[in-house]
């Protein structure tokens, strides 16, 4: 596990987040990194903002 990921998990634990919430947040961060195909350490604020806008506007599949 990378030191950045470990620190993120520790910060969430210190803030009292549940294990399931931490798992969800870690998966979301991994998807962000995979979207750009690069480490979070090198993502810019513009790239993160663009990704968040993309996530807010993409269609959501509804389970039937």
C-alpha positions, 0 to 999 in steps of 0.5 A: 500500500502506498504511503499516500493511501495509508495516510488517507485511510489514517486521516479518515479513521481519525475523523471517525469514519466507518470501515465501509465509508473508508472502503468507499472513499478509497475505491472512489480515489482509485477510480479517479487515478484510473480515469487519468491513468496516473498517480494522484500525486501528479493530478492537477486541481483542474483535472480533479475538478474536470473529473468531478464535473464528469461524474456529476453529469454522466448518466447513472444506470438504474438497477431494475 
